[in-house]
Amino acid sequence: MPKKRKITCNDLYKFQLVADAQLSPNGEDVLFTLTRFHPDRKKNACESHIWRVPTSSGTPQRFTSSNESESTPRWSPDGSRILFLSARDAKEERKGKSQLWIIPATGGEAVKITDEKHGVSEPGWSPDGKKILFFGRVPVDPREDRLPKQKKSDVVRIKRLSYRMNGGGYHHTYRTHLFIVSARGGRPRCITRGDWDVETAAWSTDGKRIFFTGNAEEDPDYTHARNLYAVPAGGGEIRKLCALPGLIRSPAPSPDGQSIAFIGNDLKRSYGTNNSLYLVPASGGKPVNISRHTDINIGQSVGSDSRADSPPFGPVWSPDGREIKFLASVKGADRLFALNIQTKEMTACTSDDQTVESVSYNTDHTVAACTRMTPTELAEVWVWKQGRPEKRLTKFNTALLSRLSLTSPKRFAFNASDGTEVEGWIMLPSDSRRKKHPAILEIHGGPRTAYGLGFFHEFHLINAAGFAVFYTNPRGSSSYGEDWACAGIYGDRDYKDLMETVNHVLKTEPVDPQRLGVTGGSYGGFMTSWIIGHTGRFKAACTQRSISNWTSFFGTSDIGWRFSREEIGGLPWKNLKEYWKRSPIAYVEKITTPLLIIHSEEDWRCPIEQAEQLYTALKWLKQDTEFIRFPGESHELSRSGRPVHRIERLQAIIGWFEWKIMGS
């Protein structure tokens, strides 16, 4: 057996990211997307294509064949056709805009169904397979699409509170609405309009109505509240079925058409409130939370920097209507569960040693397909059939990973100072010659996300450089119940949990207390900056895409006015003392730890002015700091940024810690 080697930054180019497994109605084939980094590194991009693999046996084969990326494969109800999205064959003014295509399930020539100026997204077949629902963009002012090109300007005129979105650009002149088009093609019909956005949607069981979520009230930007609506499939009067003070998404009608399940949040405990499973009559009424007793947060929250996105997984009814399946985060793993409607009994459908990415079923739910990963395995397609053991269908990354020396994280747990158990993981370097290892504390973003069973290229790289890597889910994280997610954060109980995690690791593992580093992004970047303003125990730090000043964040972030008000409380001009107290920059004169600041110039979630403030203050104080700016990148740099920038970021982090901690 050949000797294994250490993982490198450039191994990113060799990763093959499997996502969005879609099982055929008869359970015989799985469609999925495979994303690869472009072999021509000068293009600095990724390509996604649709592949197919039988559930019995056989070799996965590429199903679509254009030079443009394809995504979102969806089987027709009878399994004879497949729709997908692609920007192939686009006119110049529609370059990069995905359109709807249909191809026979047996293969052949794909037929273009739409040619929308602004592209389409999130398509779905009608129950009879004759029509397709999709999302499109509609100008708020009908004149927008009729202005002569020579009169258009690059000047941006803003009228809305919410006018841009991280990674999505300016959206103030358009709204997202629903369209229906014949599966044979033709002119799509827009069935919703107005100065508001449709967020999620689904066909009714009989195909006569569309259920959708959003807020069609006046001034929707000023509220968290979301509503569930119904509109005739042919267009017409929109009817509100129910409302919640917070989230409503992913409506799913029951097989008999009498009820609608959806994921919702009443925000009774602000953003820490669990996302729950709700039921409401299809005719409308008061929604009932049927998963409150489980104290789990429905949805996916386990992090990874090595995945291709799958569409969010909504509730799925069993064919007999007796149970609903959903994904939820529990103790660092995204797992599939089933909830019995009558007994409210919840059953785990997947084990706790993996994190599930996407799931789909055949018509009678006797076969299921999913993509899943572990800390040492990138996502692949798996299938399980009733009464048979699960089976792996793809091995795109097996050859690469088998040649790499990867450390499996070791779980640890300890009782915090308030008696509560805190869970974490540590990856020790393979170099056994050292009695004590330098170590890096990694802090996740969110804050209501989680570390656990996701694959992290970054962790493995830092580990391969000779560092122990350890991480935990402090108070404020998801996957440990509502009380945990609602506990004190932003320098409160979360800070204590992180410091007590360091204490535990130093007591139980061969880690050198004089050679500690800390890093994290977003909330993890906030906590990194907070930590070094409150302790000098770390020899070096790297803060990434973080908040340093809550007061300016309120007005510059794409979600600042909403997020700050819930997380800090009130408005900055009325609660300035608390906003400043929770800002890392308030403690800048106490920072002596060498700090690398990494930020993207088009990050609108945590705008780069946050980094600029911190860097300028530290530089004025003549502290040891450096600032790396990534042009053209958003808040998602570490997960979906351009490959060259992702590699440069990783090299910068490792180089900083080697220099400041190891002296090399």
PEDA-V877281 format. One record per residue. N is the residue number from 1. PSI is psi as a letter, one per 30 degrees, with the letter a starting at -180 (* if undefined). D_LAST is the distance of its C-alpha to the last C-alpha in whole Angstrom. Layout:
BEGIN
n | psi | d_last
N | PSI | D_LAST
N | PSI | D_LAST
END
This chain:
BEGIN
n | psi | d_last
1 | k | 33
2 | k | 30
3 | k | 26
4 | l | 24
5 | l | 21
6 | k | 18
7 | k | 19
8 | l | 18
9 | e | 18
10 | f | 21
11 | f | 23
12 | e | 24
13 | f | 27
14 | f | 28
15 | k | 29
16 | j | 33
17 | j | 34
18 | k | 37
19 | l | 39
20 | h | 43
21 | k | 45
22 | j | 48
23 | k | 51
24 | l | 54
25 | e | 57
26 | f | 59
27 | g | 55
28 | f | 55
29 | l | 52
30 | k | 49
31 | k | 48
32 | l | 44
33 | k | 41
34 | j | 39
35 | k | 36
36 | l | 34
37 | k | 31
38 | k | 33
39 | f | 33
40 | j | 33
41 | f | 29
42 | f | 31
43 | f | 33
44 | h | 30
45 | l | 32
46 | l | 33
47 | k | 37
48 | k | 39
49 | l | 42
50 | k | 45
51 | l | 45
52 | k | 48
53 | k | 48
54 | k | 51
55 | f | 51
56 | d | 53
57 | l | 51
58 | l | 49
59 | k | 47
60 | k | 45
61 | k | 46
62 | k | 45
63 | e | 48
64 | l | 48
65 | g | 48
66 | l | 47
67 | f | 44
68 | l | 43
69 | k | 42
70 | l | 44
71 | l | 44
72 | h | 46
73 | k | 49
74 | k | 52
75 | k | 55
76 | l | 58
77 | e | 60
78 | f | 62
79 | g | 59
80 | f | 60
81 | l | 58
82 | k | 55
83 | l | 53
84 | l | 50
85 | k | 48
86 | l | 47
87 | g | 47
88 | l | 48
89 | h | 51
90 | k | 51
91 | l | 52
92 | e | 50
93 | f | 51
94 | g | 50
95 | k | 47
96 | f | 44
97 | j | 47
98 | k | 47
99 | l | 51
100 | k | 53
101 | l | 54
102 | k | 56
103 | k | 56
104 | k | 58
105 | f | 57
106 | f | 58
107 | l | 56
108 | a | 57
109 | k | 57
110 | k | 55
111 | k | 58
112 | k | 56
113 | e | 58
114 | l | 57
115 | h | 56
116 | k | 55
117 | e | 53
118 | g | 51
119 | l | 50
120 | l | 51
121 | l | 49
122 | h | 49
123 | l | 52
124 | k | 55
125 | k | 58
126 | l | 61
127 | f | 63
128 | f | 65
129 | g | 63
130 | f | 65
131 | l | 62
132 | k | 59
133 | k | 57
134 | l | 54
135 | k | 53
136 | l | 53
137 | k | 52
138 | k | 55
139 | k | 56
140 | e | 57
141 | j | 59
142 | f | 61
143 | f | 61
144 | e | 57
145 | f | 58
146 | f | 61
147 | k | 59
148 | k | 60
149 | e | 56
150 | f | 57
151 | f | 58
152 | l | 54
153 | l | 52
154 | g | 48
155 | k | 49
156 | k | 48
157 | j | 51
158 | k | 50
159 | f | 52
160 | l | 51
161 | e | 49
162 | j | 46
163 | f | 46
164 | l | 43
165 | k | 40
166 | k | 37
167 | f | 36
168 | f | 40
169 | a | 41
170 | k | 44
171 | g | 47
172 | f | 49
173 | f | 52
174 | l | 52
175 | l | 52
176 | k | 52
177 | l | 55
178 | k | 57
179 | l | 59
180 | k | 61
181 | k | 61
182 | k | 64
183 | f | 62
184 | f | 64
185 | a | 62
186 | a | 64
187 | k | 64
188 | l | 62
189 | k | 63
190 | k | 61
191 | f | 62
192 | k | 61
193 | l | 60
194 | l | 59
195 | i | 57
196 | l | 55
197 | k | 53
198 | k | 53
199 | e | 50
200 | l | 51
201 | l | 54
202 | l | 56
203 | k | 60
204 | l | 63
205 | e | 64
206 | f | 67
207 | g | 65
208 | f | 67
209 | l | 65
210 | k | 61
211 | k | 59
212 | l | 57
213 | l | 54
214 | a | 54
215 | j | 55
216 | g | 58
217 | l | 59
218 | k | 59
219 | h | 56
220 | f | 54
221 | f | 50
222 | g | 51
223 | l | 52
224 | f | 50
225 | k | 53
226 | l | 53
227 | l | 57
228 | k | 58
229 | l | 61
230 | k | 63
231 | k | 64
232 | k | 67
233 | f | 65
234 | g | 68
235 | l | 67
236 | a | 68
237 | k | 68
238 | k | 65
239 | k | 66
240 | k | 63
241 | e | 63
242 | l | 61
243 | l | 58
244 | l | 55
245 | f | 54
246 | b | 50
247 | k | 49
248 | k | 52
249 | l | 50
250 | h | 51
251 | k | 55
252 | j | 56
253 | k | 60
254 | l | 61
255 | e | 63
256 | f | 67
257 | g | 66
258 | f | 67
259 | l | 63
260 | k | 60
261 | k | 57
262 | l | 54
263 | k | 50
264 | l | 51
265 | k | 50
266 | f | 52
267 | g | 49
268 | f | 51
269 | h | 48
270 | a | 46
271 | f | 43
272 | f | 42
273 | k | 46
274 | k | 46
275 | k | 47
276 | l | 50
277 | k | 52
278 | l | 55
279 | k | 59
280 | k | 62
281 | k | 65
282 | f | 65
283 | f | 68
284 | l | 66
285 | a | 66
286 | k | 63
287 | k | 60
288 | k | 59
289 | j | 56
290 | g | 56
291 | g | 53
292 | e | 53
293 | f | 53
294 | f | 50
295 | h | 48
296 | l | 45
297 | j | 44
298 | k | 45
299 | l | 43
300 | k | 39
301 | f | 36
302 | k | 33
303 | l | 30
304 | k | 29
305 | g | 27
306 | h | 28
307 | l | 32
308 | k | 35
309 | k | 37
310 | k | 40
311 | k | 43
312 | k | 43
313 | j | 46
314 | a | 49
315 | k | 51
316 | k | 53
317 | k | 57
318 | l | 58
319 | e | 61
320 | f | 64
321 | g | 62
322 | f | 62
323 | l | 58
324 | k | 55
325 | k | 51
326 | l | 48
327 | k | 45
328 | l | 43
329 | k | 40
330 | j | 40
331 | h | 37
332 | g | 34
333 | k | 36
334 | j | 39
335 | l | 42
336 | k | 45
337 | l | 48
338 | k | 52
339 | k | 54
340 | k | 58
341 | e | 60
342 | e | 63
343 | f | 61
344 | g | 58
345 | k | 56
346 | k | 53
347 | k | 51
348 | k | 48
349 | f | 48
350 | l | 45
351 | l | 42
352 | g | 40
353 | g | 37
354 | l | 36
355 | k | 36
356 | k | 39
357 | e | 39
358 | l | 42
359 | k | 46
360 | l | 49
361 | l | 53
362 | a | 56
363 | e | 59
364 | g | 60
365 | g | 57
366 | f | 57
367 | k | 54
368 | k | 50
369 | k | 47
370 | l | 44
371 | k | 40
372 | l | 38
373 | l | 34
374 | l | 32
375 | f | 28
376 | g | 28
377 | k | 31
378 | l | 31
379 | k | 35
380 | l | 38
381 | k | 41
382 | l | 43
383 | k | 47
384 | k | 49
385 | k | 53
386 | k | 56
387 | g | 56
388 | l | 53
389 | l | 50
390 | l | 47
391 | k | 46
392 | k | 43
393 | f | 44
394 | l | 41
395 | h | 38
396 | e | 36
397 | g | 32
398 | e | 33
399 | e | 32
400 | e | 29
401 | f | 28
402 | f | 30
403 | f | 27
404 | k | 24
405 | j | 23
406 | k | 23
407 | k | 23
408 | k | 26
409 | k | 26
410 | k | 28
411 | k | 30
412 | l | 31
413 | k | 33
414 | l | 34
415 | k | 36
416 | l | 35
417 | f | 37
418 | g | 40
419 | f | 40
420 | k | 39
421 | k | 37
422 | k | 34
423 | k | 33
424 | a | 29
425 | l | 27
426 | k | 24
427 | j | 21
428 | k | 20
429 | l | 17
430 | f | 19
431 | j | 17
432 | f | 20
433 | f | 18
434 | k | 16
435 | e | 19
436 | k | 17
437 | k | 15
438 | l | 13
439 | l | 15
440 | k | 16
441 | k | 20
442 | k | 21
443 | k | 24
444 | l | 27
445 | a | 29
446 | c | 33
447 | f | 33
448 | i | 36
449 | a | 34
450 | k | 32
451 | l | 29
452 | c | 31
453 | g | 32
454 | l | 30
455 | k | 28
456 | j | 24
457 | e | 22
458 | e | 19
459 | e | 20
460 | e | 19
461 | e | 16
462 | e | 14
463 | e | 16
464 | f | 15
465 | g | 11
466 | g | 12
467 | k | 13
468 | k | 17
469 | k | 19
470 | l | 22
471 | l | 24
472 | l | 28
473 | i | 31
474 | l | 32
475 | k | 35
476 | f | 36
477 | l | 35
478 | l | 37
479 | g | 39
480 | g | 40
481 | l | 43
482 | e | 44
483 | e | 44
484 | e | 40
485 | f | 40
486 | f | 42
487 | l | 40
488 | k | 38
489 | l | 36
490 | h | 33
491 | g | 32
492 | c | 35
493 | e | 35
494 | e | 32
495 | e | 30
496 | e | 32
497 | e | 31
498 | e | 27
499 | e | 27
500 | f | 29
501 | e | 27
502 | e | 24
503 | e | 26
504 | e | 28
505 | e | 25
506 | e | 23
507 | e | 27
508 | f | 27
509 | l | 24
510 | i | 21
511 | k | 19
512 | j | 17
513 | f | 18
514 | f | 16
515 | i | 13
516 | k | 15
517 | l | 15
518 | k | 18
519 | l | 19
520 | l | 22
521 | k | 24
522 | c | 28
523 | e | 29
524 | e | 26
525 | e | 24
526 | e | 27
527 | e | 26
528 | e | 23
529 | e | 24
530 | e | 27
531 | e | 25
532 | f | 22
533 | f | 26
534 | f | 27
535 | l | 24
536 | g | 21
537 | f | 20
538 | k | 17
539 | f | 14
540 | l | 13
541 | l | 16
542 | j | 17
543 | k | 21
544 | k | 22
545 | h | 26
546 | l | 27
547 | k | 30
548 | f | 30
549 | j | 33
550 | e | 36
551 | e | 39
552 | f | 38
553 | e | 37
554 | e | 40
555 | f | 41
556 | f | 39
557 | l | 38
558 | f | 40
559 | g | 41
560 | e | 40
561 | f | 44
562 | e | 44
563 | e | 41
564 | e | 40
565 | e | 44
566 | e | 44
567 | e | 40
568 | e | 41
569 | k | 45
570 | a | 47
571 | k | 46
572 | e | 44
573 | f | 47
574 | f | 49
575 | h | 46
576 | e | 43
577 | e | 42
578 | e | 41
579 | e | 39
580 | e | 38
581 | e | 37
582 | g | 35
583 | k | 33
584 | e | 29
585 | f | 30
586 | f | 32
587 | g | 30
588 | e | 27
589 | f | 28
590 | f | 27
591 | j | 23
592 | f | 20
593 | k | 18
594 | k | 15
595 | k | 17
596 | k | 16
597 | k | 20
598 | k | 21
599 | l | 24
600 | k | 27
601 | f | 29
602 | g | 32
603 | j | 32
604 | f | 35
605 | e | 34
606 | i | 32
607 | l | 32
608 | f | 30
609 | f | 31
610 | e | 30
611 | e | 26
612 | e | 28
613 | e | 29
614 | e | 26
615 | e | 24
616 | e | 27
617 | e | 27
618 | e | 24
619 | e | 24
620 | e | 27
621 | g | 26
622 | h | 23
623 | l | 20
624 | j | 17
625 | l | 17
626 | l | 17
627 | k | 20
628 | k | 20
629 | k | 24
630 | j | 25
631 | k | 28
632 | g | 31
633 | l | 29
634 | a | 31
635 | f | 30
636 | g | 30
637 | e | 27
638 | f | 25
639 | e | 28
640 | g | 30
641 | l | 28
642 | k | 28
643 | e | 26
644 | e | 24
645 | e | 23
646 | e | 22
647 | e | 20
648 | e | 18
649 | e | 18
650 | e | 17
651 | e | 14
652 | e | 13
653 | e | 13
654 | e | 11
655 | e | 8
656 | e | 9
657 | e | 9
658 | e | 5
659 | e | 5
660 | f | 8
661 | e | 8
662 | f | 5
663 | g | 4
664 | * | 0
END
